[in-house]
Amino acid sequence: MTKAELIERVSEKIQGLTKRQTEVIVNSVFNSIKESLAKGNKIEIRGFGSFRIRQRRQRDGRNPKTGVSVSVPAKRVPFFKAGKELKEMVDKKA
């Protein structure tokens, strides 16, 4: 599902909101999540899951074209962990 499809679905479910208004709401939610993660905060949405930042250590990698060893610097990456309710719902659909 794309963001446009998500906006379409939400606008269908909530009567009285235009697609433009729904788009503003969806973008606000995503921006809030991104800003919070950028500050290093954890976001927990009960029944859905949690977003957090994980620290990756520096490591040695390899350039696949040349085979030359390169140093991959340490970095922070976003991580999503699905909640119990979401895991169960997905498992039932399989």
matplotlib code that plots the C-alpha trace (Angstrom):
import matplotlib.pyplot as plt

x = [0.0, 1.3, 0.8, -1.7, -3.7, -3.5, -4.9, -7.7, -8.7, -8.6, -10.7, -13.3, -13.6, -13.9, -16.9, -16.7, -13.0, -11.6, -8.7, -6.6, -7.5, -6.8, -3.4, -2.5, -3.4, -1.4, 1.6, 1.5, 1.5, 4.5, 6.4, 5.8, 7.2, 10.2, 11.0, 10.7, 13.0, 15.5, 15.6, 16.3, 12.9, 10.9, 7.4, 4.9, 1.5, -0.3, -1.7, 0.5, 4.1, 7.0, 9.6, 13.0, 16.6, 19.3, 23.0, 25.0, 28.7, 31.5, 32.4, 34.5, 32.7, 33.6, 33.0, 31.0, 32.4, 36.1, 36.4, 38.3, 37.7, 36.1, 35.3, 31.5, 31.1, 28.9, 25.4, 21.9, 19.1, 15.3, 13.9, 10.2, 9.0, 5.5, 3.2, 1.5, -1.9, -0.4, 1.7, -1.4, -3.5, -0.8, -0.3, -4.1, -4.1, -1.3]
y = [0.0, 3.4, 6.6, 7.8, 4.6, 5.0, 8.5, 7.3, 4.5, 6.8, 9.5, 6.9, 5.7, 9.2, 10.9, 14.7, 15.0, 15.8, 13.9, 17.0, 17.2, 13.5, 14.0, 16.7, 14.4, 11.4, 13.6, 15.1, 11.6, 10.5, 13.7, 13.4, 9.8, 10.9, 13.9, 11.9, 9.2, 11.8, 13.0, 9.5, 8.9, 5.6, 5.6, 3.0, 2.5, -0.1, -3.0, -2.0, -1.9, 0.3, 2.4, 3.0, 3.7, 1.0, 1.7, -0.2, -0.6, 0.2, -2.8, -3.9, -4.4, -5.3, -3.5, -6.1, -4.8, -4.6, -6.9, -4.2, -4.0, -0.8, 0.5, 1.0, 3.7, 3.3, 4.7, 5.0, 3.2, 3.2, -0.2, -1.3, -4.1, -5.4, -5.6, -8.8, -7.9, -7.1, -10.3, -12.4, -10.6, -11.2, -14.8, -15.5, -14.2, -16.5]
z = [0.0, -0.9, 1.1, -1.5, -1.1, 2.7, 2.4, 0.1, 2.6, 5.6, 3.8, 2.8, 6.5, 8.0, 6.5, 6.4, 5.6, 2.2, 0.7, 1.2, 4.9, 5.3, 3.6, 6.1, 9.0, 7.6, 6.8, 10.3, 11.9, 9.8, 10.4, 14.2, 14.1, 12.1, 14.3, 17.5, 16.1, 15.0, 18.6, 19.7, 21.3, 21.1, 19.7, 20.9, 19.3, 21.4, 19.3, 16.3, 17.3, 18.3, 16.5, 18.0, 17.0, 16.9, 16.9, 14.4, 15.1, 12.7, 10.6, 7.7, 4.4, 0.8, -2.4, -4.4, -7.8, -6.9, -3.8, -2.0, 1.8, 3.0, 6.5, 7.1, 9.7, 12.8, 12.4, 13.9, 12.0, 12.6, 13.7, 13.9, 16.2, 15.5, 18.5, 19.6, 18.1, 14.7, 14.7, 15.5, 12.8, 10.1, 11.2, 10.8, 7.2, 6.1]

ax = plt.figure().add_subplot(projection="3d")
ax.plot(x, y, z, "-o")
ax.set_aspect("equal")
plt.show()
